[in-house]
Amino acid sequence: MANPPTDRYNAVWLIFFILGLGTLLPWNFFMTATMYFTSRLAEPGVPRENSVLTPPSVTEPPNSPNDSSTRADDMGGHQTYLQSKFNNVMTLCAMLPLLIFTCLNSFLHQRISQNIRIGGTLLAIFLIFLLTAIFVKVPFSPVSFFTVTMIKIVFINSFGAILQGSLFGLAALFPANYTSPIMSGQGLAGAFAALSMICALASGSALEDSAFGYFITACVVILLALLSYVALNKLEFYRYYTIENVSAAAPAEIELKKDLLENGGGVAETGAESGDGGKSVIQILKKVWVLALSVCLVFAVTIGIFPAVTADVKSTIAGESKWGIYFIPVSCFLLFNLFDWAGRSLTVLTMWPGQDSKLLPLLVAARLVFLPLFMLCNVSPRTYLPVLLAHDAWYICIMILFAVSNGYLASLCMCFGPKKVGVHEAETAGAIMAFFLSLGLALGAGLSFPLRILV
């Protein structure tokens, strides 16, 4: 096939979007139910409050126990030991598996078939959420519920890490703009969960009912993503870029690409070219290290300040109005997720600056300015820094720029990374980029502790 076929009805692009949505929506819905989880950890005999769900974060895996440790008090009554430790242990159980399995996927993805790494993990996440929905109606002792919940958090982040790394690796085999729908879908996941949170606040739904509905909704989305992935193999455009376009590749790359997609990606011994091609992760890392460190820094800055600091900003104009209640859900979570999504989606229209431009890492480094800007907003409580940007408008404007730059620059890095290497190295490069993305999340989670203390 001399010329690539067209992506009819943008079907492959849309499926990549749905798969991107499926990578983060489950965790976002899981985080939305934090109040439900902590309510189940109350002492036996203590009635649960019929309060709405109020998540600490709806964008990426958890960042800091500061995010929601104080919110458990809203349920009424004294916090139990398990309630007070829930967010700390949850952070540990989420971030460590995410980082470890993303790293393992970078090295071991060639030994495990793509269908298992993507289809298998989607099925596993679906089953976890189905069990979570069922467990809403099942009585547990606080210790048993705490243990079961943490085990689910470990598994969902382990499978999610493999899914995300594999998905970016798959997209790396396509034109550069086919990483954009994955990033855009991930951005929509956060916006969708933020809207769900605001609707819950407005409706006054009971914790248990809201949690059950959220988990069932997550099951539906994951099932849709799984069915979409199954449909990919029937699409001519997809098959061309994965298997059927081998006639256009160099002889050494033919065997490598066939082996990569059909047999799990083991490196074929097809001569000197294949030996130099893509079997060494270190060699690939040397080609993409600037972009890898850039995406790492993007998320380290973002997670370092959001929402550990940003969620503690108080409105100065609310007075007695309900704006005080909706200020953080709207100005922090919803605005961030909407404009992060807009930034990720912007790469569909433009991909400036280019992959070899020195301006890209400079723009990434410039985002460090957001750390002091947010810390100088009306964060409460505070100990050391003065409030120089008290008005709500300052906070909202900074949040919009912060979110757009996060989505756009991260998406650019993830799109460009695999294009710095040969076709037979692209999937490994995509997996490496996903690892550095997760490393940025982990570093940001650690950075959030001192940043909040310094305010």
QUIURFEN-V914443 format. One record per pair of residues at least 4 apart in sequence whose C-alpha atoms are under 6 Angstrom apart, sorted by the first residue. I is the first residue (numbers start at 0). J is the second residue. Records with the same first field share a line. If there is no record, write none. Layout:
# QUIURFEN-V914443
I = J + J
This chain:
# QUIURFEN-V914443
4 = 236
6 = 236
14 = 227
15 = 180 + 181
16 = 180 + 181 + 184
17 = 224
18 = 224
19 = 181 + 184 + 185
20 = 24 + 184 + 185 + 188
21 = 221 + 224
23 = 185 + 188
24 = 188
25 = 217
27 = 57
30 = 54
31 = 54
32 = 52 + 210
33 = 54
34 = 52
35 = 206
37 = 82
40 = 82 + 141
48 = 74
49 = 205 + 206
50 = 205 + 206
51 = 199 + 200 + 203 + 204 + 205 + 206
55 = 66 + 67
57 = 189
58 = 189
61 = 90
62 = 444
63 = 444
64 = 68 + 86 + 87
65 = 307
66 = 307
78 = 82
81 = 85
85 = 89
90 = 94
91 = 95
92 = 153
93 = 152 + 153 + 156
96 = 100 + 157
97 = 156 + 157 + 160
98 = 437
100 = 104 + 157 + 160
101 = 160 + 161 + 434
102 = 434
103 = 107
104 = 108 + 161
105 = 430 + 431
109 = 263 + 264 + 265
110 = 263
111 = 263
112 = 263
114 = 118
115 = 119
116 = 120
117 = 162
120 = 158
125 = 218 + 221
128 = 214
132 = 211 + 214
139 = 144
141 = 145
144 = 148
151 = 155
155 = 159
156 = 160
159 = 163
161 = 165
162 = 166
164 = 430 + 433
167 = 429
168 = 426 + 429 + 430
169 = 426
170 = 177 + 178
171 = 417 + 425 + 426 + 429
175 = 414
178 = 414
179 = 183
180 = 184
182 = 343
183 = 340 + 343 + 344
186 = 340
187 = 191 + 340
189 = 336
190 = 333 + 336 + 337
193 = 332 + 333
199 = 203 + 204
238 = 242 + 243
239 = 243 + 244
240 = 244
245 = 253
248 = 252 + 253
251 = 269 + 273
252 = 256 + 423
254 = 258
255 = 259 + 267 + 423
256 = 423
257 = 261
258 = 262 + 264
259 = 263 + 264
260 = 264
269 = 273
272 = 276
277 = 424
284 = 288
287 = 291 + 416
288 = 292
290 = 412
291 = 432 + 435
293 = 360
294 = 409 + 412 + 436
295 = 435 + 436 + 439
296 = 439
298 = 302 + 439 + 440
299 = 303 + 439 + 440 + 442 + 443
301 = 305
302 = 443
303 = 443 + 444 + 446 + 447
304 = 308 + 447
305 = 309
306 = 310
308 = 451
311 = 378 + 379
312 = 377 + 378
313 = 377
314 = 391
315 = 390
317 = 322 + 323
322 = 326
325 = 329
326 = 330
327 = 331
328 = 332
329 = 333
330 = 334
331 = 335
335 = 339 + 402
336 = 340
338 = 402 + 403
339 = 402 + 403 + 406
342 = 403 + 406 + 407
343 = 406 + 407 + 410
346 = 350
354 = 415
374 = 454
375 = 386 + 387 + 388
376 = 386 + 388 + 389
377 = 386 + 389
381 = 454
382 = 454
383 = 454
384 = 454
388 = 393
397 = 401
398 = 402
404 = 408
405 = 409
406 = 410
412 = 416
417 = 425 + 428 + 429
420 = 424
439 = 443
